[in-house]
Amino acid sequence: MDEELIEVRWHGRGGQGAVMASRIVAKAAFLDGMWSQAFPFFGAERRGAPVMAFTRIAKRPVRLRSQIYEPDVLVLLDPMFLTLEAAWRGVSEKTIVILNSDLDPDNLFLPKRVRKLAVVDATGITLDLGLEVAGLPVPNTAMVGAFVKGTGIISLKSSIEATESLLKRLREKNLEALKRAYERAVVVDSPKYRPEILGE
């Protein structure tokens, strides 16, 4: 990972809040004294459709505006992305993966070899707190908590401040989701992998 520029790619489904999560992390980085940017990429703009968002964090001004093709951090807001080839493009042995899953890391196999995995049942946390829209869980703030735990790039304090600043609805529940995920996320170095998951 280039310590001068860190690139984060978020994969979620419409309605899960990937875009807001990318903004929270960018603002937290700013509060921690770094430069940052966050922006979305939409395909079919409907609930449940795949959505990507991007965050860049650096110790200097960020001038790149392209999509992120080789992420330093890959955040998967839904377990479905484990087997989706498009989500794993550009992932390398230097990548950190943040995954929403209720599986124990010992029972998880990633489709590519990566540097580190942080896994948390963000959906379970979200449902426990009643963070749903139209009956569907919104695990974005929980995934921010797992991001903080798994990467150490931004501080917990700043992620809380950024969430308080950017969220207007259900703020207290979202803050609790972030904190619970931070506490419960399990971080594994050199996680297991099976390349055949993607048919390689």
For each residue, the residues with C-beta under 8 A, 3 or more apart:
1: 6 72 94 96 115
2: 5 6 72
3: 6 59
4: 58 59 60
5: 2 56 57 58 60 62 64
6: 1 2 3 56 57 58 72 73 153
7: 54 55 56 68 70 71 72 73
8: 22 25 54 55 56 57 68 71 72 73 74 75 147
9: 52 53 54 68 71 73 74 75 90
10: 18 19 21 22 52 53 54 55 75 77
11: 18 50 51 52 74 75 76 77 78 81 84 87
12: 16 17 18 21 50 51 53 76 77 78 140
13: 16 47 48 49 50 51 77 78 80
14: 45 46 47 48 49 50 51
15: 47 48 133 134 136 138
16: 12 13 51 77 78 136 137 138 139 140
17: 12 20 21 77 138 139 140 141
18: 10 11 12 21 22 40 51 52 53 75 77 140
19: 10 22 23 38 40 51 53
20: 17 23 24 140 166 167
21: 10 12 17 18 24 25 53 75 77 140 141 143 144 147
22: 8 10 18 19 25 26 38 39 40 53 54 55
23: 19 20 26 27 38 166
24: 20 21 27 28 140 141 144 159 162 163 166
25: 8 21 22 28 29 36 38 55 57 144 147 154 159 162
26: 22 23 29 30 36 37 38 55 56 57
27: 23 24 30 31 36 158 162 165 166
28: 24 25 31 32 144 148 154 155 158 159 161 162
29: 25 26 32 34 35 36 55 57 153 154 158
30: 26 27 33 34 35 36
31: 27 28 158 161 162
32: 28 29 154 155 158
33: 30
34: 29 30 57 58 59
35: 29 30 57 58 59 60 61 62
36: 25 26 27 29 30 55 56 57 58 62
37: 26 54 55 56 62 65
38: 19 22 23 25 26 53 54 55 56
39: 22 53 54 65
40: 18 19 22 51 52 53 54
41: 51 52 53 54 67
42: 45 51
43: 49 50 51
44: 49
45: 14 42 49
46: 14 49
47: 13 14 15 134 136
48: 13 14 15 136
49: 13 14 43 44 45 46
50: 11 12 13 14 43 84 86
51: 11 12 13 14 16 18 19 40 41 42 43
52: 9 10 11 18 40 41 67
53: 9 10 12 18 19 21 22 38 39 40 41
54: 7 8 9 10 22 37 38 39 40 41 67 68
55: 7 8 10 22 25 26 29 36 37 38
56: 5 6 7 8 26 36 37 38 62 64 68
57: 5 6 8 25 26 29 34 35 36 62 153 154
58: 4 5 6 34 35 36 61 62
59: 3 4 34 35
60: 4 5 35
61: 35 58
62: 5 35 36 37 56 57 58
63:
64: 5 56
65: 37 39
66: 69
67: 41 52 54
68: 7 8 9 54 56 71 90
69: 66 89 90
70: 7 90 91 92
71: 7 8 9 68 74 90 91 95
72: 1 2 6 7 8 94 95 96
73: 6 7 8 9 95 96 97 98 147 151 153
74: 8 9 11 71 87 88 91 95 96 97 98 114
75: 8 9 10 11 18 21 97 98 143 147
76: 11 12 79 81 82 87 97 98 99 100
77: 10 11 12 13 16 17 18 21 81 100 122 139 140 143
78: 11 12 13 16 81 100
79: 76 82 99 100 101 103
80: 13 83 84
81: 11 76 77 78 84 87
82: 76 79 87 99 101 110 111 197
83: 80 111 197 198
84: 11 50 80 81 87 88
85: 88 89 198 199
86: 50 89
87: 11 74 76 81 82 84
88: 74 84 85 91 111 112 198
89: 69 85 86
90: 9 68 69 70 71
91: 70 71 74 88 95 97 112 114
92: 70 95 112 114
93: 113 114 115
94: 1 72 115
95: 71 72 73 74 91 92 112 114 115
96: 1 72 73 74 114 115 116 117 118 150 151
97: 73 74 75 76 91 110 114 116 117 118 191
98: 73 74 75 76 117 118 119 143 146 147 150 151
99: 76 79 82 108 117 118 119 120
100: 76 77 78 79 119 120 121 122 123 139 142 143 146
101: 79 82 108 119 120 121
102: 121 123 124
103: 79 107 108 119
104: 107 108 186
105: 108 117 119 186 188 191
106:
107: 103 104
108: 99 101 103 104 105 117 119 191 192
109: 192 193 194 197
110: 82 97 113 114 117 191 192 193 194 197
111: 82 83 88 193 194 195 197 198 200
112: 88 91 92 95 193 195 198
113: 93 110 190 193
114: 74 91 92 93 95 96 97 110 117 191 193
115: 1 93 94 95 96 189 190
116: 96 97 150 187 188 189 190 191
117: 96 97 98 99 105 108 110 114 150 187 188 191
118: 96 97 98 99 146 147 149 150 151 185 186 187 188
119: 98 99 100 101 103 105 108 146 185 186 188
120: 99 100 101 125 142 143 145 146 149 181 184 185 186
121: 100 101 102 124 125 184
122: 77 100 125 126 139 142 143 146 177 181
123: 100 102 126 127 137 139
124: 102 121 127 128
125: 120 121 122 128 129 139 142 177 180 181 184
126: 122 123 129 131 132 137 138 139 142 177
127: 123 124 130 131 132 137
128: 124 125
129: 125 126 173 176 177 180
130: 127 173
131: 126 127 137 138 139 141 170 173 174 177
132: 126 127 135 136 137 138
133: 15 136 138
134: 15 47
135: 132
136: 15 16 47 48 132 133
137: 16 123 126 127 131 132
138: 15 16 17 126 131 132 133
139: 16 17 77 100 122 123 125 126 131 142 143 177
140: 12 16 17 18 20 21 24 77 143 144
141: 17 21 24 131 144 145 163 167 174 175 177 178 181
142: 100 120 122 125 126 139 145 146 177 178 180 181
143: 21 75 77 98 100 120 122 139 140 146 147 181
144: 21 24 25 28 140 141 147 148 159 163 178 181
145: 120 141 142 148 149 156 159 177 178 179 180 181 182 183 185
146: 98 100 118 119 120 122 142 143 149 150 181 182 185
147: 8 21 25 73 75 98 118 143 144 150 151 153 154 159
148: 28 144 145 151 152 153 154 155 156 159 178 182
149: 118 120 145 146 181 182 185 187
150: 96 98 116 117 118 146 147 185 187
151: 73 96 98 118 147 148 154
152: 148
153: 6 29 57 73 147 148
154: 25 28 29 32 57 147 148 151 158 159
155: 28 32 148 158 159
156: 145 148 159 160 179 182
157: 160 161
158: 27 28 29 31 32 154 155 161 162
159: 24 25 28 144 145 147 148 154 155 156 162 163 178
160: 156 157 163 164 175 178 179
161: 28 31 157 158 164 165
162: 24 25 27 28 31 158 159 165 166
163: 24 141 144 159 160 166 167 171 174 175 178
164: 160 161 167 171 175
165: 27 161 162
166: 20 23 24 27 162 163
167: 20 141 163 164 170 171 174
168: 171
169:
170: 131 167 173 174
171: 163 164 167 168 174 175
172: 175 176
173: 129 130 131 170 176 177
174: 131 141 163 167 170 171 177 178
175: 141 160 163 164 171 172 178 179
176: 129 172 173 179 180
177: 122 125 126 129 131 139 141 142 145 173 174 180 181
178: 141 142 144 145 148 159 160 163 174 175 181 182
179: 145 156 160 175 176 182 183
180: 125 129 142 145 176 177 183 184
181: 120 122 125 141 142 143 144 145 146 149 177 178 184 185
182: 145 146 148 149 156 178 179 185
183: 145 179 180
184: 120 121 125 180 181
185: 118 119 120 145 146 149 150 181 182
186: 104 105 118 119 120
187: 116 117 118 149 150
188: 105 116 117 118 119 191
189: 115 116
190: 113 115 116
191: 97 105 108 110 114 116 117 188
192: 108 109 110
193: 109 110 111 112 113 114
194: 109 110 111 197
195: 111 112 198 200
196: 199 200
197: 82 83 109 110 111 194
198: 83 85 88 111 112 195
199: 85 196
200: 111 195 196
